[in-house]
Amino acid sequence: MTPFVMAVANRKGGTGKTTTAVNLAVGFARRGVRTLLVDLDTQGHAGIGLGVVAARDQPTAHDIYTIGPEALSRAIRPTHNPYLDIAPAHMQMLHPGQGVPPGLLAEAIALSGEKRDYQLVIVDTPPSLDALMVTALAAAHGVIIPFLPHPLSAEGVQQFAKVFFSVRLSNNPALKFFALTPVQANLNVLIHKNIIEQLRNQYGAGRLTVPIRTDIKVAEAFAFQQSVLDYAPTSRGARDYDLLTEEIGRSWSILEANTPPLE
């Protein structure tokens, strides 16, 4: 089986990128979708959010850039959810320079898929436009861009969109899906509404997902090394990430028509 590969990306930090990657991974896993979360952000926050951090000298997702694509399989670790695995980050690794083959991560995912029957691979990318990001986009079928509804965010989305279409044209024609997710959004705040509407007009209503509203429970969950879906399942943040999982799962055909809803 060839898994659907989803990159969660933004060239800016502090946009809810890792929080979105973790909660989507848990959301799909709780629906019975066999999921792998690959943490390419050397901050390692995705692993922290799931309570899985690589100790010194343990295999990591970043080993593919120093050892080769076969290293990904050795880095994969289980989580508390039997449908969700993670390849944690190397938190001290320096980002590679030029010369990294764009298809390196795609090859690594294909090799790991020969041993494990993943339906979905979610890649948490670093907040930079370097070789790590290019390999993530070259492996992906779809990209979710979380953004804060702030004036500078619109500029960041525009810059990232150029990279998306460049990789699609040059390295990965299978990269077809592109979605914008407002995070920490308050639709009662005029500037938030205006920024979201500006991006909706620019990229089309079909590219804007349901917003993730401001909720302290989302941040609290990370302190307890859990997704908000597990930590506070009835909270506003959990409801929003549940809706996002459902929306992306249906529109990108990751969830089949008979996939049961979250219980």
N, C-alpha and C positions, 0 to 999 in steps of 0.2 A: 504493500500500500504506500502510495506517495502522500505524505502529509501536506496539509495546507500550512504555509509558513506566513506568519503575521509579524511584522516588525512594529514596535511601538517606539516612536522617534520624535525628537525635536532637537534642533541645534542649540537651544537654550536650556539651561538647567532650571530646576525649581518649577517645572510646569506640570508636575503630577505624572510624569512619564512612568517611573518605576511603580508607583502606586497603581496606575492603570494596568500595567503589565501583570502585576501580581494578582490583582482582583479579577482580571479577565481570565487568567490561567486557572484560578480557583473556580470561577463561575462556570467555565466550560467543563472542568473536571467534575464538578458537582452534578453536571448533567450527563455524566458518563462518557465524556469525550476524552480519549486517551491523549494526554497533553504533556509536552516537554517545554519547560521554560529555560531558555538559554540566557544567562546573564553576561552580556558583553560590556557592561558598564563597570569600570574598574573600581568604582565606589562600593560595589558589591551589595547594594541595598536590596535588590530583589531576593538574594539569598537570606539576608537579615529578616526580610518580611515574611519568610517562610521557615525561619529557624534553621537554615542550612547554610553554614559558612565553611569554606574550605580551610582546613588547618594548614600550617606550613608544610610544604612538600607534598600535599595532597593534589590530585589531578584537578584541573579547572578548565572551564570553557576556553580560556585564552591560550591553552596549550596548543590549540590548532595552529596558532601563528608562529610557534617556535618548534613544534614537533611535527605537525602535519595533520591532515583531516581525520586520520584514524584516532587522534587523541580525544575527540569529543565523547566517544562511547565510554572511555575510562573515567570521564569526569561526571557522568550522570549519577545522581543520587536520588533515592526515594524521598517523599515528603509524607506528612501525616495522612494525605489523601491517596488512596491506592491508584487513582487515575492520573495522578500528577507527579512528574519527576522534575528535577532541576539540575542543570549544569552550572554550578556556582562560578563566580568571577575570581580572578587572581587580583587581589587588591593592591599589590605592589608592582604590577606589570607596567612598563612603559609602553605607550602605544607605538605600534610598528610604523616605520616610515614608508617610503616608496617601495614598489616592487612586490607588494602583496597581491597575489592573483585575485581578481574580483570574485571568482567562483569558489573560493576556498571554503567558505561556510556552507554553501550549497552542497559541495562534495562531502563535507563532514556530516551534514544532516542525512544525506543519502546513505552514507556508510552506517550511521547509527540506526537508520531505519531498517537495515537488513537484519538487525538483531532484535529490534523492538518495534512493536506495531503501533506507532504513534499516528493519530489522526490529525493532530494540530501541534505545530511548533511555534511558540511565541518568543520573539527575540527582544530583550530589553537592551536598547542601544545606548552608547555613550552620548552625552550632549556635545558632539563635535562632528565636523564634516571631514573625517579622515578615513583611513583604510578600513577601520572597523565598521564604520557606517556604510561604506560602499559595499563591503562583503555582505552586510545584513540586507541591504536593499537588493543586491544581486541574487540573494537567495529567496526573497519574499514574493508572495503572490498579492499581498495587501499591506498597507501601512496605515496605522492609526497615529494621528498627530494630536496629542493632548496640548491644550493651550490655555493660558490664563486670559480672560477677557479684558485685556489691557492694551492700550494703543501700540506699545512696542511689540506685542504678540503678533499683530497683523503683519508687521514687517518680517518677523521671524518665520511666519508661515509662508509668506511669499518667497523668501529665500530658500526654504526647504523644498517648496514645490518645484523650483527650478532643478534642484538636485534629483528629485523624484523622477521627473520627466527625462532628465539627462540619462540616468541609469536605465530607465525603461527603454529608451531608444538605442543605447549603446551596449548594454550588458544583459538585460533581462526583459524580453518582451512579454514574459508571463506576469510581470508586475502590473496588475490591472486595477486594483482597488486602492482607494485613497479616501480616508475619512478624517474629519476634524472633530475633536471632542472637547467642548468647553469644560474646564475643571475649576473648582472653587467658584462656581458661578452663582450669582444672585440676580435673578431676572427682574427684581424690583429696583435694581440699581441701573440708572439710565445708561451709564457708560458701558456696562456689561451688555445690555440689550443692543446698544449701537454697534459695538465691536462684533458681536455675533451676527447681527444683521448685515454688516459690511462684508463679512466673510461668506455669508450665505449668498449674497448678491454676486460676489466675485467668483465663487467656485460652484454654486448651484445648491439648491436645498437638499438634494440627495447626498451631498458630501458632508453635511452637518449632522452629527448624531445627537441623541438625547444628552442634555448637560448633566454633569456631575456637580450637584449643589454643595455649598460649603457645609462641612460637618466635622466637628472635632473628633468624632469617633474614628474617622479614617486615619488621622494621625495617631490616635491612641492605640489603634490596632497594631501599628508597626512597633510601638514600644513593647508590646507583648508578643512580637514576632508572629503575627497572624494577619490574615486578610480581614478586612472589615466584614466580609460575608460570614466569617467564622466568629469574629470577636463580638460583633453587634448586629446580628442578622436582621433585626427589625428596625435598624437605624435608617436615616434618610440616605446616607452614603451607600449602605448595602443595597437599598432598594434601587438607587440610581445605577450602581454597577451591575445589578441583576438585569435591569432594563437594557443597559448597554450590551451585555453579553447576548441577550436575546435578539436585539436589533442587528448586531454585527453577525451573529450566528445565522440568522435567517437570510439577511440580504447578501451575505457572501457565501451562502450555501455550505457553511460549516456544520450547521445543525440540520438534520433531516426532518422531514415533516412529522415523523413519529417520535422525535426526541422528546422525552418527558420534561416538563417544566421543573424548575428548582423547587424542592420541597422544603 
